[in-house]
């Protein structure tokens, strides 16, 4: 891993967004936000439900929402990359999986539609079978496992 990525603005923002995402996703953050709304609503009569009273909550929620979009997007981008790497590892390590699927997320939309069509055909074929376990039975999984184990022994 590149240590430079953990330094500087990108690294600091990554660490910051991870902490903020975790904190804001907690029940305590929700309860805190709910408490703010309740205090604001209860204070309405004190301020005669004025335009300023409404502006306070509108401005506050708009600013928080605007900033949270960037924080959540950073966290989601990182999670998506990690998930893609994990899927690529599973595909690359499986002898029966198609390596064409590695980095499939980089294909164009037209190319993805073609790939989807191929897997749609497989799903249609599987759906024609009355038995849900016909193409992926426990026996088939056991046989595949044994084949892989024997192949690994031969390599070692």
ABEGO torsion letter per residue (X at the ends): XBAAAABEAAAAAAAAAAAAAAAAABAAAAAAAAAAAAAAAAAAAAAGGBAAAAAAAAAAAAAAAAAAAAAAAAAAAAAAAAAAAAAAAAAAABAABBAAABGAAABBAAAAAAAAAAAAAAAAAAAABABAAAABBAAAAAAAAAAAAAAAAAAX
